[in-house]
Amino acid sequence: MLDLQNVTKQFGTFTAVDNLNIQVPEHEMLGFLGGNGAGKTTTFRMILGLLEKTSGSITYNGKPINYSVTDHIGYLPEERGLNPKLKVSEQINYLGQLKGMKRAEVLRELKYWLDRFEVPENMNKKIESLSKGNQQKIQLIGAIIHRPKLLILDEPFSGLDPVNVELLKASVKEMNDNGTTIVFSSHRMEHVEEMCDRVCILDKGKTVVSGNIKQVKQDFGRKEIIIAGDHDFSSLKEISGVLDFKQNRNDVRLTINDQAVAPHVFEAVKQLGYVSRFEVAEPSLNDIFIAKVGRRHE
């Protein structure tokens, strides 16, 4: 387990991370969300020991994170740091040997991941000759070449086209299925919702939401009702408990403050006649993020 207890980081009088508590059980995946300046990258750097925390404790499997465990950790920083003049094989061999791997082992893993990312032809190309998307693939390979037990990814899918996003998502999911504990930050709520067991949302260094995603959605309380049909549904906004009413091109969406309101809406819809769709949906992480963080949504 990765365990952060009451972690705070101050830069002078500015508090970047304020009393943060996170637990990521072994083999699970945590999505870390927040606007610019929320404290996500600062937290990652404290986990890795690149920044000294002001107070609190950070442990992995009950022990402080130091050089005795760093060979079991992989990190993809938000700022890319490949040497553009090196060949892909040279760069990955260097990173792999830093993690204690033998050259033959690095080469075997590199071939596997280049095939997995559908770019085997890049083995001996210089990094500066690769597209931004392919450089990102190489950077990710550098973070996972040693098959880490704990993997920290800072915006791993930013700037990628949809096809490459799916390739990288599938690879991250594969590692998680094979036992790697993963923490990753993303501006794409749907990625976290699709891939993660847990979520933590930061706002100005403070935790505003944390926990199992299913439980977070249940605790949020609000639900969305989606209705499709050829009627004027505007009267539904007058029902007690309806917080928001949106008329879209193909449907109507109501936000309700509690699922107990849904039967009252249903009875009102029945009076109007046939509808092709009536669905009570869980709130999305995007809905929860906007409700909790508001104008700082990215």
C-alpha positions in Angstrom: 0.0 0.0 0.0 1.0 3.6 -0.7 0.0 5.6 2.3 0.1 9.4 2.8 -0.8 10.6 6.2 -1.4 14.3 7.0 1.1 15.4 4.3 1.7 19.1 4.1 4.1 21.1 1.8 4.8 24.8 2.4 6.9 27.1 0.3 7.5 30.0 2.6 4.1 31.2 3.6 2.4 29.5 0.7 0.8 26.1 1.4 0.9 24.0 -1.8 -0.4 20.7 -0.2 -2.5 20.9 2.9 -2.9 17.9 5.3 -3.3 15.4 2.5 -4.4 11.8 3.3 -4.4 9.1 0.6 -4.3 5.3 0.7 -3.8 3.3 -2.4 -4.1 -0.5 -1.7 -1.8 -2.8 -3.5 -2.8 -3.6 -7.1 -5.3 -0.7 -7.3 -5.3 2.4 -9.4 -5.9 5.9 -8.1 -6.9 8.9 -10.3 -5.5 12.2 -9.1 -7.6 15.2 -10.3 -7.3 18.9 -9.8 -6.8 22.2 -11.6 -3.5 23.9 -12.3 -1.8 24.6 -9.0 -3.9 22.2 -7.1 -0.9 20.3 -5.7 -0.8 17.1 -7.8 2.7 17.3 -9.2 4.0 18.6 -5.8 2.5 15.5 -4.2 4.1 13.2 -6.7 7.5 14.8 -6.1 7.1 14.3 -2.3 6.2 10.7 -2.8 9.4 10.2 -4.8 11.5 12.1 -2.4 12.3 14.8 -5.0 10.7 17.4 -2.6 11.0 17.3 1.2 7.5 17.4 2.8 7.0 20.0 5.5 5.1 17.6 7.7 3.3 14.2 7.7 4.4 10.7 6.6 4.7 8.9 3.3 5.2 5.2 3.3 5.1 2.3 0.7 4.3 -1.1 2.2 4.8 0.4 5.7 8.3 1.8 5.0 9.6 5.2 4.0 10.4 5.6 0.3 14.2 5.7 -0.2 16.9 4.2 -2.4 16.1 0.7 -1.1 12.8 0.7 -2.9 13.2 3.1 -5.8 14.1 0.3 -8.2 10.5 -0.9 -7.7 9.0 2.5 -8.6 8.4 4.0 -12.0 7.7 7.7 -12.7 6.5 9.5 -15.8 6.9 13.3 -15.2 4.6 15.8 -16.8 7.7 17.6 -18.2 9.3 15.3 -20.8 13.0 14.7 -20.2 14.4 12.5 -23.0 17.8 13.3 -24.6 16.9 14.2 -28.2 20.4 13.3 -29.5 20.2 9.7 -28.3 18.8 6.7 -30.1 15.7 5.2 -28.5 17.7 2.0 -27.7 20.5 4.1 -26.1 18.1 6.2 -24.0 16.1 3.2 -22.7 19.2 1.2 -22.0 20.5 4.0 -19.9 17.2 4.3 -17.9 16.9 0.5 -17.5 20.5 0.2 -16.2 19.7 2.9 -13.6 17.1 0.5 -12.3 19.5 -2.3 -12.1 18.6 -4.1 -15.3 21.1 -5.9 -17.6 21.5 -4.8 -21.2 20.0 -8.0 -22.6 17.0 -7.7 -20.3 16.5 -4.0 -21.3 16.6 -5.0 -25.0 14.1 -7.8 -24.5 11.6 -5.5 -22.7 12.2 -2.6 -25.2 11.3 -4.9 -28.1 8.2 -6.0 -26.3 6.9 -2.5 -25.6 7.8 -1.1 -29.0 5.8 -3.9 -30.6 3.0 -3.3 -28.0 2.9 0.4 -29.0 3.1 -0.5 -32.7 6.4 1.4 -33.4 9.1 -1.4 -33.6 10.8 0.7 -36.4 11.8 3.3 -33.8 14.4 1.1 -32.1 17.4 2.8 -33.6 16.0 6.2 -34.5 17.1 9.4 -32.7 14.5 10.7 -30.3 14.6 14.1 -31.9 13.3 12.6 -35.2 10.2 11.2 -33.6 6.8 12.8 -33.4 5.6 14.2 -30.1 3.2 11.2 -29.7 6.0 8.7 -30.3 8.4 10.5 -28.0 5.7 10.2 -25.3 5.5 6.4 -25.9 9.3 6.2 -25.4 9.1 8.3 -22.2 6.4 5.9 -20.9 8.6 2.9 -21.9 11.4 4.4 -19.8 9.1 4.6 -16.8 7.9 1.0 -17.1 10.9 -0.9 -18.6 11.8 -2.4 -15.2 8.2 -3.6 -14.6 7.7 -1.5 -11.4 5.5 -2.5 -8.6 4.4 1.2 -8.0 3.9 3.4 -11.0 3.3 7.2 -10.9 2.1 8.9 -14.1 1.8 12.6 -14.4 -0.5 13.5 -17.3 0.4 10.4 -19.3 -2.1 10.9 -22.1 -1.8 14.6 -22.7 -1.2 15.7 -26.3 -1.9 12.2 -27.8 -4.4 11.5 -30.6 -7.3 9.1 -29.7 -5.7 6.0 -31.2 -2.5 6.4 -29.2 -4.5 7.3 -26.1 -6.2 3.9 -26.4 -2.9 2.1 -26.9 -1.4 3.7 -23.8 -4.5 3.2 -21.7 -4.6 -0.5 -22.6 -0.9 -0.9 -21.6 -1.4 0.9 -18.3 -4.4 -1.3 -17.6 -2.4 -4.4 -18.5 0.3 -3.5 -15.9 -2.4 -2.9 -13.3 -4.0 -6.3 -14.1 -0.5 -7.8 -13.6 -0.2 -6.4 -10.1 1.3 -2.9 -10.5 -0.1 -0.3 -8.1 -0.7 2.9 -10.2 -1.4 6.6 -9.4 -2.0 8.9 -12.3 -3.1 12.4 -12.8 -5.3 13.5 -15.8 -7.4 16.4 -17.0 -9.7 13.8 -18.6 -12.3 12.8 -16.1 -13.5 9.9 -18.3 -10.1 8.3 -18.3 -10.1 8.2 -14.5 -13.7 7.0 -14.4 -13.0 4.2 -16.9 -9.7 3.0 -15.4 -9.5 3.7 -11.7 -10.7 2.1 -8.5 -10.2 5.3 -6.5 -10.1 9.0 -6.9 -8.7 12.0 -5.1 -9.7 15.5 -6.1 -7.5 18.4 -4.9 -8.4 22.1 -4.9 -5.8 24.6 -3.8 -3.9 21.8 -2.0 -6.9 20.5 0.0 -8.7 17.3 -0.6 -12.3 17.9 -1.6 -13.2 14.4 -2.7 -11.4 11.1 -1.9 -12.3 7.4 -1.9 -13.7 4.6 -3.9 -15.3 6.0 -7.1 -18.5 4.0 -6.7 -18.8 5.2 -3.1 -17.9 8.8 -4.1 -20.8 8.8 -6.6 -23.2 7.4 -4.1 -22.2 9.9 -1.4 -22.5 12.8 -3.8 -26.3 12.3 -3.7 -27.2 14.1 -6.9 -28.5 12.1 -9.9 -29.2 12.9 -13.5 -32.5 11.9 -15.2 -32.3 11.6 -19.0 -35.6 11.7 -20.9 -36.2 11.5 -24.6 -39.6 12.0 -26.3 -41.7 14.4 -28.3 -43.2 16.5 -25.5 -42.7 19.8 -23.8 -41.0 18.8 -20.6 -40.5 22.3 -19.2 -43.0 21.7 -16.4 -40.7 19.1 -14.8 -38.4 21.9 -13.6 -41.1 22.9 -11.1 -40.9 19.6 -9.3 -39.4 19.9 -5.8 -35.9 18.5 -5.7 -35.1 19.3 -9.4 -31.9 21.4 -9.3 -31.3 21.9 -13.0 -33.1 21.5 -16.3 -31.4 21.3 -19.7 -33.1 20.9 -23.0 -30.7 19.4 -25.5 -31.3 18.6 -29.2 -32.2 14.9 -28.6 -33.1 14.7 -24.9 -33.9 16.5 -21.7 -31.6 16.2 -18.6 -32.6 17.0 -15.1 -30.3 17.1 -12.1 -32.1 16.0 -8.9 -30.8 16.3 -5.4 -31.7 12.8 -4.3 -32.8 9.6 -6.1 -36.1 9.7 -4.1 -37.2 12.6 -6.5 -37.0 10.2 -9.5 -40.4 8.5 -8.9 -42.1 12.0 -8.8 -40.5 12.9 -12.1 -41.5 9.6 -13.6 -45.1 10.0 -12.6 -45.2 13.5 -14.1 -43.6 12.1 -17.4 -46.3 9.4 -17.5 -49.0 12.0 -17.7 -47.4 13.5 -20.8 -47.5 10.2 -22.7 -45.0 7.9 -24.5 -41.2 8.6 -24.1 -38.5 6.5 -25.8 -36.1 6.9 -22.8 -36.2 7.5 -19.1 -33.0 6.8 -17.3 -31.7 7.7 -13.8 -27.9 8.0 -14.2 -25.1 8.2 -11.6 -23.3 11.5 -11.6 -20.1 11.5 -13.7 -16.7 12.5 -12.2 -17.0 15.6 -14.4 -20.2 16.6 -12.7 -18.7 16.0 -9.2 -15.5 17.9 -10.1 -17.4 20.9 -11.4 -19.7 20.9 -8.3 -16.8 20.7 -5.9 -14.2 22.8 -7.7 -16.3 25.0 -9.9 -14.6 27.7 -11.9 -11.2 26.0 -11.6 -12.4 23.1 -13.9 -10.0 22.4 -16.8 
